[in-house]
Amino acid sequence: MTIPLIHGLSSLAGRYDGLLVDLWGCLHDGVEAHACAVDALVAFRRLGGRVVLLSNAPRTPQAIARQLEAMGVPDCAWDGIMTAGLATRLAVEERENSWYAALGPRFWHLGTERDACLLDGLARERCTDVDDADFVLCCGIRRPGETLDDIMPELEPALARGLPMLSANPDRFVLRGVVREICAGMIAEAYVARGGSMRQEGKPFPSVYRRCLGMLADALPERVLAVGDGIGTDIVGARDSGIDAVWITGGLPAHFWGIAPERVPPQTLVDEACRRHDVRPAGIMPMLTW
């Protein structure tokens, strides 16, 4: 297996009507926007393409738009935003399946206060004591540096009562600048490992891609390109939805491999990772550029 190196999005743009673009690790690093990525999205839209930003953040699109504005990302770089947080809210609101239909009205929230409003307006009540809850809403850590050792003891009462967990972010890790932090996906994984039941929304699950295709004027999957640094989320999710993908290696992959973000990674590392996840992306780019 040899995954080709893509020198710029411009070499692929004519094949696609729409882009699904990851944020953290692709468009920004959690602190600053990547100007080259912003320029690439603006250029794609100038050619008539549509861009949906697809994030596993456990927040609303409005919150993400404010964050991007603060980083200097202009709204001319995208047409719409879909998040794992919104997908979670919609699944609860629509009672998407029997799992959601069975959820009780009271939840205990694990995450920052800014994310606690995710289910506001859906006839759900936040509990301050997990013993009063019907389910756990997991949005991630509450403060920088928090670990599973800090969190899991607090979840023991929920496990003992058999409470289901709803994870609003399937990501396991994220880089904030150069610091790696755990995400809700890692907490949810640990919850299941201890015998708990759990449901997640966002990448790599097909339901969020169906919502995104609707935002791209119902573009055909074969005319859509996904771009992101998460091989287990962005690239696997695209594969499972019949969408081509470009793997950005300058985010989490470069961190794991111990190489500079802008460096082209050794082909052996790329091929091994793709074999392990059973994916074959259309190509790799260290950073998203035009």
Secondary structure as UniProt FT lines:
FT   HELIX           9..11
FT   HELIX           13..15
FT   STRAND          18..21
FT   TURN            25..27
FT   HELIX           35..46
FT   TURN            47..48
FT   STRAND          50..55
FT   HELIX           61..71
FT   HELIX           75..77
FT   STRAND          80..83
FT   HELIX           84..94
FT   HELIX           98..101
FT   STRAND          106..110
FT   HELIX           113..115
FT   TURN            116..121
FT   STRAND          125..127
FT   HELIX           130..132
FT   STRAND          135..138
FT   TURN            144..145
FT   HELIX           148..161
FT   STRAND          165..167
FT   STRAND          173..176
FT   TURN            177..178
FT   STRAND          179..182
FT   HELIX           184..193
FT   TURN            194..195
FT   STRAND          198..200
FT   TURN            203..204
FT   HELIX           206..215
FT   TURN            216..218
FT   HELIX           221..223
FT   STRAND          224..228
FT   HELIX           231..235
FT   HELIX           236..240
FT   TURN            241..242
FT   STRAND          244..248
FT   TURN            249..251
FT   HELIX           252..257
FT   TURN            261..262
FT   HELIX           267..277
FT   STRAND          283..285
//
